[in-house]
Amino acid sequence: MVEAEEFIGLLAHTRGDFAGKQFLLEPWQREYFNKLLYTLNPDGTRQYRRSLLALPRKNGKTQMCAALALMMGFCDDEGAEVIMCAGDRAQAGLMFDASRQLLESCPGLVERSKIYRNSIVIPATNSVIKAISSEAGTKHGFNASCYLVDEFHVFKDRELVDVLETSTGSRKQPLGIYVTTAGTNKNSPCHKEWERAIKVRDGLIEDKTFLPCIFAADPDDDIFVEETWKKANPNYGITLKPAYFEQMSTRAKESPSDEIVFRTLHLNQWCSSSSKWLRHGVFEANMKPLRPAGDRPCYIGVDLASTFDTTAVVCLWTDEDGTYDVHAQFFIPEENAEKRSKEDRVPYLQWAKDGYVTLTEGDITDYDVVRDYILSVCEKNAVKGVAIDRWNAVHLTTQLSLEGVPVKPFGQGFASMTSPTNLLSTVLHQERMRAGDNPLLALQMSNVEVKVDDAGNCKPSKKHSTSTSRIDGAVSLIMALGLASSEADGPEIDPEIILI
């Protein structure tokens, strides 16, 4: 088989700072390829049949594996079938597009191939390189000589992986490569494979056919020093700029949610998807007296929660100097207040006397009282929008809309919540908020954890807190800030549509 460095040297980079330059392997890439491809059995076949290649983001793994896919298609067995797969169609297309672009940088290889939308065919050897995803309707009928699993950490199960592994049975020296960064789901097939790879690497399990290659910071490493960054990122200083790491590490110091992203995506450490959001004292530093509202724009966030729990209405005024004033009002059923005080271990009755909580008659929250409060705020302030999760608030939304209040839908998923959650963290750390002295809002802010997905998106959560750790005030504040920043400023709700 042709040397990897020789074949890949025929290609040219097509993206970023290296666009147009010859594809030259970095020393660590050369070492990996040489071990993977040229460690041989006595009969001359490859020793390694499977490999886990774990790299943090932006270390060139997509380009590296795209080049390997081309090499395995052009230079490996007659009738090679190289399959690139991913958890969804979009991700599967990334590595294939990288392979196609690398191929097109070499006219000699283009002449020997036919390029289609999702496949590259080499007629002379009856070989094919193609991309599929776990969303594919059929996952059988493969005869893979080589398969590359991209971003293995997003796979929810092993169905496609098992199909590909078993499809190699008739090949004399098949090769499967699992390419991934760390994730947040420790119950995933990727984490199980990762743990096994570590045991093979450390000699706890003997498997001469499996090659582990894991670049990651160890659990006890200091994540804020350059030595750790270099250890986890073999392309540090090449495709990854030191200034970027300085910026990301600074954010990680300020915010636990940013720390999860930094550890997972840039240091390749498996972290829980939920973490305490604000460190002690961060919100308290913003509990300063409010300025008079005046005619400043006002935005309202409403989290109705359950009719038995606290409901929060948070008003936020913006200022030209980039600061914000916040007032929170909470509502709770009067007949449940004493019970809730004991269960939550907080003095709702006292806070009601102090004006932070409004008690509504009965044993469920009276949303008419909530409506009247919002209308009173709108009468006295320049309210530009009221953010409500439509799913739990159809009746209130209808009533407010019919009164001419600019009600705007606000989703509770990652798409809607990520930007304002991150913005609120920044505002609080820079002490650009005046939140008054509301002890219930402070308590609920301290209850917030953030759930982070594999793409680094985040949203507030209380999943790992106790059932009494309420966060509706924090959610309302995030929604209000989302409207104020125009990041989630959607169309007003048409009351005629709601009434249909």
N, C-alpha and C positions, 0 to 999 in steps of 0.2 A: 504493500500500500504506500502511496506517495506520502511524504512527510507533511504533517499538518502545516508547519511554518512555510513550506514551499507553496502549497496550494493556496493558503489564506493570503500569502504575499501577492497573489495575482489580483486580489480584490482591492478596492479603494473605499475608504469611509465616505458616507454620503450625508452625514449629519454633524451638526455642532462644530466645534473648533477644529476638528480633524477632517472636515468635509473635503474631498478631493485628494487626500493624502493616502499613500499606500497603507494597507492594513498590516501593521507590524505587531506581532504578539508581545505583550509585556512579559517580563521574566516569570511571573506567577502563572500567567496563562500558558506559557510554553511548558512549564513544569507540569501543569495539570494535564494538558493534552498528551505530553510524552508518556506520562504514567498511565493515563486512561487508555490510550490507543496502542502503545508499543510495549506494554508488559505482557509477555506471551507465555502460553502454556508450552509444554514439551512438543506438542504436535503443531506448533506455529500459530494456533488460533489465539485470539485475545483472551487474557485472563479475566478482565473485568467485564461484567455483563450489565451491571446497574451502578448508578452513581448519584449521589445527592450533592448538587452544587448550590451552596447557600451563600448568597451575597447580599449585602445591603443595597439599597437603591443607588442608581447612577454609577455603578462600577463597571458598566459596559457588558452586563451579562446577556442582554438581548442581541447585541451585535455579535458577541462572541459565539453564542449558540446558533445564531442565524448562519454564520460562516461555517460552523461545524456541520449544520444540516446540509449545506451545499456540498461540502466535502464528502459526506457520507452518501449523498446521492450520486455524485459524479465519480467517486474513486473507490467505493466499497464494492460489495458483491454485485455480480450480474443480477439484473432484475431487482435492484435495491428498492425498498419501499420505506421512505423516510416520512414519519408522521410527526407534525408539530401540533400539540394540543394544548388547550387552556380551558379555564372554567367557563368562559363565555365567548361568544363569537368575536366581540371586539378585541379581547385580549389575544385570541388565537390569530387574529389578523395582524397584530403588531409584529410578531416574530416572522410571519410569512412575508409581510411587506419589507421587513429588513432584509430577508434573504433575497427577495426579488431585486431590491435596489442594489445590494452588493453584487448580485449576478450581472446586472446591467452595467456595472462599472468595468466589466471584463468582456470585451467584444468576442474573444475566442470562446468563452463559455456560452455566450448568447447564441452563437452560431450552432452550437451543439444541442440546443434546448428549444423547447416550445413553452411559452409562458402563458398561463391561463389565469383566471380570476383567483382561484384558490389552489392552484397546483402548478408545478414545473415538471415537465416531462423531458427525459433524455432518451430519444428514440434509439440511439445506437446500442444502448445497453438495456433497453426496455425498463428503465428505472423511473421512479416518480418521487417527488417531494410534495407533500400536501398538508394543508392545515384543517383541523377539525376542532370542535368544542364539545364540552360535556352536554351541550344543548342539542347535539346532533340527534336526529330522529332514529337513526340506526347506528349501532356501535359495533356491529359484527362484520365479518367478511374481510378483515384486515390480514395481511401477511407481513407484518412489520419486520424490517431488518434493523431499523433504528427508530426510536421514538423519543421525543423531547417534551416533557411536561412543564409548561411555563406557569410560573406563579402558583405552585402546588398548594400554597397555604390557603387559597380561596376555595379549593375543592371541598364540597360538603360530604362526599363519600368516595369510595374507591371503584365505583362501577366502571367508569371509562378506563381507569388505570389497570384494573384487572383484565379487562378485555384486551388492552394493548400488550400487557405482559404475556398473556396466554396465546396471543397471535404470533409470537416469535418462535413457537415450538419447532418449526421446520427449518429454521435458520441455523447455520453452523456456528456463528459468532455474533448473536444479536446484541444490541446495546440500547439500554434505556437510561435516560438522564432526567433527573428531577431538579428543575431549576426554580429557586424560590428565595424570597426574603422571609423573615420571621413573620408571625401573625399574632392574633390575639385569642384564637380559639384552640385551647389545649386539648380539646376532644376531637380535633380534626385528624384525618389520616396523615396529613403532613407532619403534625407534631409527633405522632407515633413513629413515623419514619425517621424524623430528626433525632429522636431519642435513641432509636436503634443505631443510627449512623454514628452517634457519639460513642456508644458502647463498642462498635466495631473499631472505631478510631483508637479508643483507649485500650483495646485488647480484651475487653470483657466478653465480647462475642467474636467467634472466629467465622469469618465469611470472606474467603479469598476472591469471590466474584463481585464483591461490592466495594466501591471506592468512595469513601466520605471525603468531602472537601467543604469545610465550614469556616467561613470568616465571620467572626462575631466577638463581641466583648464578653468576657466572663462575668458572672454575677457579682463578684466582689471588686471588679475594676471601677476606677473613678471615671465616671462618664463625662466629666468636664475637663479632662486633660487631653492634649494632643496625642500623647502616646497611645491612649485607648482608641482614638479616632483612626490612627494609622493602623493599629492592630486589626480593627474590624473592617477596614476599607483598603483593599490592596491597590486601588487606583487613586488613593488619596494624593492630592497634588497633581494628578494627571487629568482625569475627568471630573474630579471633585475638588473644589477650591477651598483652601483653608478659611477664607473669609466667610464662606457660607456656613461652615461648621461653627465658627465663632458666633454668628448670628443665631443659629438654631440652638446652640447650647445656652445662650443667654435667655432665650425664650423658655427653654426647658427648666432653667433655674427659677423662673418667675411663675410657671404654671404647671401643675401636675398633669394636666391633659396634654400640654406640649411635651412634657417629659415622656409620656407614653409614646407619642409619635416619634420623638427623637430616638428613644431606645429601640423601638420596633423597626422603624424604617431605615435608620442610619447606623445603628449599632448591632442590628440583627439579634436582638434579645426578645424572647417571647414574654409578653407582658399581659396582665389581665386587661380586658377591654374596659373595665371601669376603674376609676381612681378618684380619690378625693380631689375636688376641683380647686378650691382656694385654700392656701395655707393660712394658718391662724393669724389673725390681725389684719389681713388684707382688706376685708370688707369694713372692719371696724375703723380703719383709717379714713374711710369715706363717709363716716357717720357725722357729717358736719351740718350746721344749720342751713336750711333752704333759703334761697333768695326769693323775693316776691315774684310771682308768676308773670305779672304784667301782660303784655300781648305776645309773649314768646310762643312759638309752636308747641303744642302739647300732643303727646301720643299716649294711648292707653292700652295696656295689655290685660286680658282677662282670662284667668284659668278657673273654670267652674268646679273642677275636680268632681267629687261626689257630693250628692245632696246632704250626706251625713258628715262630711269633712269640712275643712276650711275652704272657703272660696276667696280668691285674691283678686283685687283690682289695683293695678299699679299705674300711676300717672307719671309721665316723664316729660320734662321740659328741656328743650335744647337751647344752647347759648352759642353766640357767635364765636366765643373763644374756645369752643370745643369741649366745654364742660356740660354737665347735666344735673338737673335737680329731680329728685325722685320722692314721691309720696305713695305709700302703700296702705290700703285699707283691706281688712280681712272681715269675712262674714262667717258666722257659725250658728247653727240652730240653738236657740236658748235652752230647750229641754235637754240637749245633749252636751251643753257646755261643761257642766260639772263632770260628767262621765269622761269627756274628752280631756279635761284637765288632768284627771287621774291617769288615764291611759297614756297620754303624751308626756305627762310629767311637766306640764307648763301651766302657768296661771292665766288661763283664758279669761276667767271672770274678772280678775284684777286688771288685765289688759283692756277688757271692755270698759271698765270704769275710767281707765286712763285715755280712752278714745282710739286705741289702736285696732280694736275689734268691735264689730257691730253684731249684736245678738238679734236674730230674727225669730219671730214667734213660731212655736211648734217644734217638731222633732226633725224636720228637714229644712234645708236652707230655702228661704223664700226669695226666689229669683226676681220677684217684683221689687223687692227692696234693693237688690243689686242694680236692677234697671234704673230705678229712681235715683240712685247714687250716681250712676254714670251720666244720666241726663242732667243732674245738678252740676256736675263737673263741666259738661259741655256748655251749659248756660253761662258759666263764669270764665271759661278759658277758650283759647283759640285751638280747639281740638281738630287735628288733621286726620286722625285715623284711630280706630279702635280695633285692635287685633284680637280675634277670637278663633279658637279651634272649632270649626263648624260642626264637627262630629258630635260634640257634647252640648251644643248650645243653639239648636235650631230655633226654639221658641224665643229665647232672649235676642238672638240675632234678628229675627223677624220684627220683634217689637221695636228694637233700636233703629232698624232700617226704615221702618214706617214713620218714625219720628224725625227722619232726615239725618240721623247720625251716620257718618262715613265708616261703616263697619267693613272690615277687610279680613278675608280668610287667612289663617296662618297655620300651616301644617306643623306637625310635631315630629316629623322625621328628620333624618340627617340633612336632606337637601335644604330645608327651611331653617333649621336650628344651628347649623355649623357656623355660619358667618357671624350672626349676632352673639353666639356664645363666645366665640373667640374675641369679638370686639369688646364685649363686656369685661372679659378677663383683662384685656389691655387697658381699658378705661379705669378699672379698679386698681390695677397695679401702678398706674400713673397718677392715682388719686385725683381723677378728673370728675368725680361724682360727689354730689351733696345729697346724702340719703337720710338726713334727719336722725332721730334717735329711736326709731321703731325697733323694739327688741324682738318682735316676732319675725320681722323681715330678716334681721341679723341671724336669728336662730335658723330659719329656713335656708338662708344662704350657706350656713355652715353644714347643712345636711346634704348639700348637692354633691353628687359624684358625676363624672362624665363618662358616658359610654362612647368608645372610639371604635370605628370600623377599620377594616384593613387598608382603606385608602386614606386614613388619617382624619376622616370626618368625625365630628363629635356632636353630642347632644346631652342635655342634662338628664340625670337618672338618679333613682334612689334604690336601684335593684339590690345592692349589697348593704343597704342600710336597713334598719328595723322598719316594720310596717307603720310605725308612728312617726317616722322621719319625713315630715311633709315638706314639699318643695314648691308648692303652687305659687308662692310669692316670687321665687326666683324665676320660674317659668314665665310668669306674667311680665317680669322685668325684662327678660330676654326678648319676649315678643314685642314689647313696646320699643325697645332699642332697635329691633329689626325693622320696624316701620320707620323709626326716626332716621336710620341710616340708609333707608331706601333699598336695602339688600333684599327684603322680602315684601316690598310694597306692591301688592297685587291690586287687581281691580276691586272696586267696591262691590258689595253683595247687593244684587237686585232683589228687593223684597218680593216682587211679583214672582220671581223664579222660586223663591223659598216657599211661597204659599201654594204653589202648584202641587 
